[in-house]
Amino acid sequence: MTTDQTLVPPRSTLSLPVVFGAGAAIGVLGGMIGLGGAEFRLPLLIGMFGFAALSAVILNKAMSLVVVVTALPARLAAVSFGDLGAHWGIAVNLLAGSLLGAWAGASWAVRMRSATLYKVLAVLMVGMAAALVVSHTATVGSLDLPGPVQVVAGVVAGFGIGVVAAIMGVAGGELLIPTIVLLFGADIKLAGSLSLLVSLPTMLVAFARYSRDGSFAVIGVNLRFAASMAGGSIVGALLGGLLLGVIPDIVLIPGLALILLVSAVKVVRHK
């Protein structure tokens, strides 16, 4: 772990109900667009709760893993095992890149100085905002690539997504779903389930890399905090799912993108 990272935030005295409520708010934001909300949780961990960059990333990754595991049964119920089995090659293709990307991304994150990591996170938040707007406002169709080119593109895309997911501590669904639709022509429901099958092992690889140099200590020190926020995120995501479509995308998506952009500015200015 880099020497300028701290394990405990200066505002760790905040009550667990406040932490749970913050997690629930993030879950609602993510649930309303069919995602876990980890991209919104990360700036909250840094700005509101005062975690250093790498500590925030690792805690965010831990909570993202909990949310993904919780969401997996519902996703598998929505899409039959037969449909998933018929498209197992898509998951394998992306995993061939994302597992390597997750290891590389986590390796880079633990070696970065804190100031550099803040800047990298800010840039990635801007990228997430752009991906959010494009994926929810533009019609994504298949590129219809030749077989060998499609495989190579899948590995390259998977690697990039694995790097981003590891550095930000997110599951990567906001990038995986449009990638699966674009490269492989899968429908959006199938893409959502396949993204979870790719996200889970990808996150586990990132965890394995983070655990090598003591970075995991932040989870043990802040276990009650992480459990409370993860619980809130799950409850919020369920509520957000019920609110799906209540707020028109033309209002919701730009608003969420603006949140990410403002968060990016705050993160890059963080001291």
C-alpha positions as CSV (number, residue, x, y, z in Angstrom):
1,M,0.0,0.0,0.0
2,T,1.3,3.5,-0.8
3,T,2.7,5.3,2.1
4,D,0.5,8.3,1.9
5,Q,-2.8,6.4,2.2
6,T,-4.7,6.2,5.5
7,L,-6.9,3.4,6.7
8,V,-9.4,5.3,8.9
9,P,-11.2,8.5,7.7
10,P,-11.1,11.6,9.9
11,R,-14.9,11.5,10.0
12,S,-15.2,7.8,11.0
13,T,-17.3,8.9,14.1
14,L,-20.4,9.3,11.9
15,S,-23.2,7.1,13.1
16,L,-24.0,3.9,11.3
17,P,-27.6,5.1,10.4
18,V,-26.0,8.0,8.5
19,V,-23.7,5.5,6.7
20,F,-26.6,3.2,5.9
21,G,-28.6,6.2,4.6
22,A,-25.8,7.3,2.4
23,G,-25.5,3.8,1.0
24,A,-29.2,3.7,0.4
25,A,-29.1,7.0,-1.5
26,I,-26.4,5.6,-3.7
27,G,-28.3,2.4,-4.2
28,V,-31.4,4.3,-5.3
29,L,-29.4,6.3,-7.9
30,G,-27.9,3.1,-9.3
31,G,-31.2,1.2,-9.1
32,M,-33.0,3.8,-11.2
33,I,-30.7,3.1,-14.1
34,G,-30.3,-0.7,-13.5
35,L,-26.8,-0.5,-12.0
36,G,-25.2,-0.9,-8.5
37,G,-24.2,2.7,-8.1
38,A,-20.5,2.1,-7.2
39,E,-19.4,4.9,-9.5
40,F,-21.4,7.3,-7.3
41,R,-20.3,5.7,-4.0
42,L,-16.6,6.2,-4.6
43,P,-16.6,10.1,-4.5
44,L,-18.9,9.9,-1.5
45,L,-16.3,7.7,0.3
46,I,-13.6,10.3,-0.5
47,G,-15.5,13.5,-0.1
48,M,-18.1,12.9,2.7
49,F,-16.4,10.2,4.7
50,G,-12.8,11.3,4.2
51,F,-11.1,8.1,3.1
52,A,-7.8,8.3,1.2
53,A,-8.0,7.4,-2.5
54,L,-6.8,3.8,-2.3
55,S,-8.7,3.0,0.8
56,A,-11.9,4.3,-0.8
57,V,-11.3,2.2,-3.9
58,I,-10.8,-1.0,-1.9
59,L,-13.9,-0.4,0.3
60,N,-15.9,0.4,-2.8
61,K,-14.7,-2.8,-4.4
62,A,-15.8,-4.8,-1.3
63,M,-19.2,-3.2,-1.3
64,S,-19.6,-3.7,-5.1
65,L,-18.8,-7.4,-4.7
66,V,-21.6,-7.7,-2.0
67,V,-24.1,-5.9,-4.3
68,V,-23.2,-8.1,-7.3
69,V,-23.5,-11.3,-5.3
70,T,-26.9,-10.1,-4.0
71,A,-28.1,-9.2,-7.5
72,L,-26.9,-12.4,-9.2
73,P,-29.8,-14.7,-8.2
74,A,-32.4,-12.1,-9.4
75,R,-30.5,-11.7,-12.7
76,L,-30.3,-15.5,-13.1
77,A,-34.0,-15.8,-12.5
78,A,-34.7,-13.2,-15.2
79,V,-32.6,-15.0,-17.8
80,S,-32.7,-18.8,-18.1
81,F,-29.6,-20.9,-17.6
82,G,-30.2,-22.1,-21.2
83,D,-29.9,-18.7,-22.6
84,L,-26.8,-18.0,-20.5
85,G,-25.2,-21.3,-21.5
86,A,-25.9,-20.6,-25.2
87,H,-23.8,-17.4,-24.9
88,W,-21.1,-18.6,-22.5
89,G,-18.5,-17.8,-25.2
90,I,-19.2,-14.0,-24.7
91,A,-18.3,-14.2,-21.0
92,V,-15.2,-16.2,-21.7
93,N,-14.1,-13.8,-24.4
94,L,-14.4,-10.8,-22.1
95,L,-12.9,-12.6,-19.1
96,A,-9.8,-13.4,-21.1
97,G,-9.1,-9.7,-21.1
98,S,-10.8,-8.5,-17.9
99,L,-9.0,-10.8,-15.5
100,L,-5.6,-9.5,-16.8
101,G,-6.9,-6.0,-16.7
102,A,-8.1,-6.3,-13.1
103,W,-4.7,-7.6,-12.0
104,A,-2.9,-4.8,-13.9
105,G,-5.3,-2.1,-12.7
106,A,-5.0,-3.1,-9.0
107,S,-1.2,-3.3,-9.4
108,W,-1.0,0.2,-10.8
109,A,-3.4,1.6,-8.1
110,V,-1.3,0.3,-5.2
111,R,1.9,1.8,-6.7
112,M,0.5,5.3,-7.4
113,R,1.0,8.2,-5.2
114,S,-2.2,9.3,-3.6
115,A,-2.2,12.6,-5.5
116,T,-1.8,10.8,-8.8
117,L,-4.6,8.3,-8.0
118,Y,-7.0,11.2,-7.2
119,K,-6.4,12.6,-10.7
120,V,-6.8,9.2,-12.3
121,L,-10.1,8.7,-10.5
122,A,-11.3,12.1,-11.6
123,V,-10.6,11.3,-15.2
124,L,-12.3,8.0,-15.0
125,M,-15.4,9.6,-13.4
126,V,-15.6,12.0,-16.4
127,G,-15.3,8.9,-18.6
128,M,-18.1,7.2,-16.7
129,A,-20.3,10.2,-17.1
130,A,-19.8,10.2,-20.8
131,A,-20.4,6.4,-21.0
132,L,-23.6,6.9,-19.0
133,V,-25.0,9.5,-21.3
134,V,-24.0,7.6,-24.5
135,S,-25.3,4.2,-23.4
136,H,-28.7,5.6,-22.2
137,T,-29.4,8.2,-24.9
138,A,-28.0,6.6,-28.1
139,T,-29.2,3.4,-29.7
140,V,-26.5,0.8,-29.4
141,G,-26.4,-1.7,-32.2
142,S,-24.0,-4.6,-33.1
143,L,-20.9,-3.9,-35.0
144,D,-21.2,-7.3,-36.7
145,L,-17.4,-7.9,-36.8
146,P,-15.8,-11.0,-38.4
147,G,-15.2,-13.8,-35.9
148,P,-11.4,-13.4,-35.2
149,V,-11.7,-9.6,-35.1
150,Q,-14.6,-9.9,-32.6
151,V,-12.6,-12.1,-30.3
152,V,-9.6,-9.7,-30.3
153,A,-11.9,-6.8,-29.7
154,G,-13.6,-8.6,-26.8
155,V,-10.2,-9.3,-25.2
156,V,-9.1,-5.7,-25.6
157,A,-12.4,-4.3,-24.3
158,G,-12.3,-6.7,-21.4
159,F,-8.8,-5.7,-20.5
160,G,-9.8,-2.0,-20.5
161,I,-12.9,-2.6,-18.4
162,G,-10.9,-4.8,-16.0
163,V,-8.4,-1.9,-15.4
164,V,-11.1,0.7,-14.9
165,A,-13.1,-1.6,-12.6
166,A,-10.1,-2.4,-10.4
167,I,-8.9,1.2,-10.2
168,M,-12.4,2.6,-9.3
169,G,-13.6,-0.3,-7.2
170,V,-16.7,-0.8,-9.4
171,A,-18.3,-3.9,-10.9
172,G,-18.0,-2.4,-14.4
173,G,-21.6,-3.1,-15.5
174,E,-21.9,0.4,-16.9
175,L,-19.2,-0.5,-19.4
176,L,-19.8,-4.2,-19.8
177,I,-23.4,-4.0,-20.8
178,P,-23.0,-1.6,-23.8
179,T,-19.8,-3.5,-24.8
180,I,-21.7,-6.8,-24.9
181,V,-24.5,-5.3,-26.9
182,L,-22.1,-3.5,-29.3
183,L,-19.6,-6.3,-29.9
184,F,-21.8,-9.4,-29.7
185,G,-25.3,-8.1,-30.5
186,A,-26.9,-9.5,-27.3
187,D,-30.2,-8.0,-26.1
188,I,-30.0,-5.7,-23.0
189,K,-31.5,-8.2,-20.5
190,L,-29.0,-11.0,-21.5
191,A,-26.2,-8.4,-21.5
192,G,-27.0,-7.5,-17.9
193,S,-26.8,-11.1,-16.7
194,L,-23.6,-11.8,-18.7
195,S,-22.1,-8.6,-17.2
196,L,-22.5,-10.0,-13.7
197,L,-20.9,-13.3,-14.7
198,V,-17.9,-11.3,-16.0
199,S,-17.9,-8.8,-13.1
200,L,-17.7,-11.4,-10.3
201,P,-14.5,-13.2,-11.2
202,T,-13.0,-9.9,-12.4
203,M,-13.5,-8.3,-9.0
204,L,-12.1,-11.4,-7.2
205,V,-8.9,-11.1,-9.2
206,A,-8.6,-7.4,-8.3
207,F,-9.2,-8.4,-4.6
208,A,-6.5,-11.1,-4.8
209,R,-4.0,-8.4,-6.1
210,Y,-5.0,-5.9,-3.5
211,S,-4.5,-8.5,-0.7
212,R,-0.9,-9.1,-1.5
213,D,0.6,-6.0,0.1
214,G,-1.7,-5.3,3.1
215,S,-4.2,-3.1,1.3
216,F,-7.0,-5.2,2.6
217,A,-6.4,-3.9,6.1
218,V,-8.8,-1.1,5.4
219,I,-11.7,-3.5,5.2
220,G,-11.0,-5.1,8.6
221,V,-10.6,-1.7,10.3
222,N,-13.8,-0.4,8.8
223,L,-15.9,-3.6,8.7
224,R,-19.0,-2.1,10.4
225,F,-18.8,0.9,8.2
226,A,-18.6,-1.2,5.0
227,A,-21.3,-3.6,6.1
228,S,-23.7,-0.7,6.9
229,M,-23.1,1.1,3.6
230,A,-23.4,-2.2,1.7
231,G,-26.6,-3.0,3.4
232,G,-27.9,0.5,2.6
233,S,-26.8,0.1,-1.1
234,I,-28.7,-3.2,-1.4
235,V,-31.9,-1.7,0.1
236,G,-31.5,1.4,-2.0
237,A,-30.9,-0.6,-5.2
238,L,-34.2,-2.5,-4.6
239,L,-36.1,0.7,-4.1
240,G,-34.4,2.3,-7.1
241,G,-35.5,-0.7,-9.2
242,L,-39.1,0.0,-8.2
243,L,-38.7,3.6,-9.3
244,L,-37.3,2.6,-12.6
245,G,-39.0,4.8,-15.3
246,V,-40.6,7.1,-12.8
247,I,-38.1,9.9,-13.7
248,P,-37.7,10.3,-17.5
249,D,-34.2,9.4,-18.8
250,I,-34.0,12.8,-20.4
251,V,-34.0,14.3,-16.9
252,L,-32.3,11.5,-14.9
253,I,-29.3,10.7,-17.1
254,P,-28.0,14.3,-17.5
255,G,-28.5,14.8,-13.7
256,L,-26.5,11.7,-12.8
257,A,-23.8,12.6,-15.3
258,L,-23.6,16.1,-13.7
259,I,-23.2,14.4,-10.3
260,L,-20.2,12.5,-11.6
261,L,-18.7,15.6,-13.2
262,V,-19.0,17.6,-10.0
263,S,-17.6,14.7,-8.1
264,A,-14.7,14.5,-10.5
265,V,-13.8,18.2,-9.8
266,K,-14.0,17.7,-6.1
267,V,-11.9,14.5,-6.2
268,V,-9.1,16.1,-8.3
269,R,-9.1,19.1,-5.8
270,H,-9.1,16.8,-2.8
271,K,-6.3,17.2,-0.2
